[in-house]
Amino acid sequence: MTPDDQPFRPISVFTDIAIEARDIVRGDAHQEIPGVRVEEHQARGVRVTEVEIFEESAERLMGKPRGHYITLDVPTFKERDPELRQRLTGMLTDQLKTVIPQDPQKSILVVGLGNWNATPDALGPRVVDRILVTRHLNQIVPEDLRDRMRAVAAVAPGVLGTTGIETLDMIRGIVDQTRPDVVVAIDALAARNLDRLLGSVQIADTGIHPGSGVGNRRQGLTETSLGVPVIAIGVCTVVQSISIAQEAVQLLVEELAEDVTLYKILREMTPAEQRGLVEEVLGSRFQDLMVTPKEIDVLIDDMADVLAEALNRALQPQLDRQEWT
């Protein structure tokens, strides 16, 4: 088989979402990528997709470290339905309990990545503001509560552009001093699909690389770099504008292909050829332009509430809700 005959191509676009990377690499191939396992199911109105990358070849193709990625999709989250928020909170709590040790003796450091001055990037700091921080309470709470309460610390370190310090350097120093058993890092993510804007939450056991989704890759927070396991939680808050252009072309093809000669031509092009056309025409102008919803202020707060409540439940499984609110 020659390189041109191979069904898979290494990913060449920015996306933080593992299932999107898998779909892009697969393209029109009607087979799974070697070294990747995917399982999907739906519960309580939330679609859950689990992606496991377990071979080095798949890691190279997808541009994602080997490990497990769990994506919870709720495209209608932007409608601000309180019942849906509660269902998502419950599902997210259940998923977090599978990746975060439930032993209350295991201490946790929650890291809220991002720039609190830029709303689409402020998710991490806003979640940290809502986390039940208990590490300093161990000696002053009643003994019954002490036995059931896990030590949790939280920090929002800011970004290199406002602090002048690499996030990894800051977190490594905190880890060295406080010695948590696990780090949970929260960050805003970039996606390719518009439906994922404030509608997809990804959990990964591979750590996180701040800024990778927008082409501004910083040093990663991983078990290798910090010396402790790192669980990453991310929410899509931005989409590349060029992705919107590509989606618009596909919609035009679907709607108008029977009526207009131009669209008949476009319809005969494969999705990969359509993407290539858009990138050739618009890539140099729109490659770095990111788009976010106009309601981003309230949506970020809504999602921060969901993530914080789910984390508090998962981190303090032996506490009643009344004890941590």
C-alpha positions, -999 to +999 in steps of 0.1 A: +000+000+000+014+034-010+011+064+012-016+078-011-036+046-006-037+047+032-072+054+046-059+075+075-040+108+075-024+125+105-046+153+119-035+187+107-061+209+123-066+223+158-092+205+181-090+196+218-117+170+215-105+134+211-136+122+193-133+151+168-097+142+161-107+106+156-135+116+131-111+139+112-084+112+109-109+086+098-124+108+071-143+087+047-127+054+058-153+029+069-131+013+096-118+022+130-083+036+134-059+009+146-051+014+182-083+032+190-115+020+208-147+039+208-179+032+228-210+053+228-242+053+249-269+077+260-284+082+294-306+110+310-305+129+277-267+131+277-246+113+250-215+098+264-186+088+241-155+070+254-123+070+233-093+050+243-060+055+224-038+026+232-011+024+205+017+048+195+006+049+159-029+061+168-013+087+191+007+101+162-023+101+138-047+118+162-022+142+179-035+130+213-016+112+241-025+076+248-052+073+274-089+075+280-112+104+269-148+107+280-170+132+262-204+142+275-225+159+248-255+181+255-260+203+224-290+220+240-272+232+271-273+267+256-311+267+261-304+270+298-329+243+308-325+238+347-336+201+344-310+194+318-283+211+339-292+188+368-290+157+346-256+168+332-244+174+367-254+139+378-239+123+348-207+143+352-205+134+389-208+097+380-181+099+354-157+118+376-161+092+403-147+066+379-115+086+374-109+103+407-099+081+437-128+078+461-106+072+491-111+104+514-075+100+525-063+109+489-057+147+487-066+167+456-053+199+440-078+215+417-062+239+391-084+263+372-065+271+340-072+302+319-074+340+319-101+354+342-101+386+322-112+369+290-146+354+294-143+324+269-111+315+288-124+321+323-140+288+330-112+273+351-109+303+375-147+305+379-149+268+388-122+273+414-142+301+430-170+275+436-149+246+448-152+234+485-116+240+497-109+219+528-072+213+531-068+240+558-098+227+579-085+194+589-075+204+625-106+225+633-136+205+621-153+179+643-137+145+643-167+128+626-165+153+598-127+151+596-129+113+589-153+119+560-138+150+545-111+149+518-083+175+518-089+197+487-068+227+477-076+249+447-057+275+427-062+296+395-026+304+384-035+328+356-017+327+322+018+335+310+007+367+294-005+382+327+019+366+352+051+362+332+054+327+347+048+294+328+017+277+343+037+244+346+064+261+367+038+276+391+018+243+395+050+222+398+061+244+428+027+241+444+027+203+439+062+200+454+051+219+485+016+205+491+021+170+477-014+162+465-022+126+454-040+138+423-043+171+403-076+179+386-070+206+359-100+225+343-096+245+311-116+259+282-112+239+250-115+246+212-137+225+190-144+221+153-182+215+155-205+244+164-228+221+183-200+215+208-199+252+220-208+250+257-223+217+248-195+192+253-175+183+284-144+162+280-127+142+308-092+128+302-067+109+323-038+122+301-033+156+316-037+188+296-017+212+274-030+247+279-037+266+247-032+236+224-067+239+208-060+275+196-025+268+184-008+283+214+005+251+230+021+256+264+040+231+285+017+203+296+004+195+330+009+157+330+019+129+353+053+130+338+058+167+344+042+169+378+049+135+393+013+128+402-017+117+381-035+146+363-072+144+354-082+170+328-117+185+325-125+207+296-155+225+280-156+237+244-160+275+245-146+285+211-147+273+175-123+282+147-140+305+122-127+284+093-146+255+107-178+275+104-170+282+068-165+245+061-198+237+078-215+264+058-203+249+025-215+214+035-250+229+045-252+247+011-244+215-007-271+197+012-298+224+007-291+236-028-273+209-048-304+201-069-310+237-080-277+254-087-249+243-109-222+256-086-235+235-057-237+204-080-200+209-085-195+212-047-216+182-040-193+161-062-164+171-041-155+149-011-156+165+024-118+165+024-117+183-009-143+208+004-121+215+035-091+219+013-109+245-009-120+265+021-086+264+037-070+275+004-093+304+000-098+315+036-070+298+056-045+327+057-072+352+068-092+332+093-069+305+106-064+323+139-099+338+143-119+321+170-157+324+176-177+321+208-215+325+216-228+360+223-243+347+255-209+335+267-210+354+300-241+336+313-232+303+297-197+303+313-213+309+347-239+281+341-212+256+331-190+267+360-219+259+384-223+225+368-186+216+369-181+228+405-211+210+418-201+178+401-166+181+413-177+188+449-199+158+448-171+136+434-144+149+456-165+147+488-186+116+483-190+110+520-204+145+528-240+154+525-247+183+501-258+205+531-224+200+546-205+215+517-228+243+505 
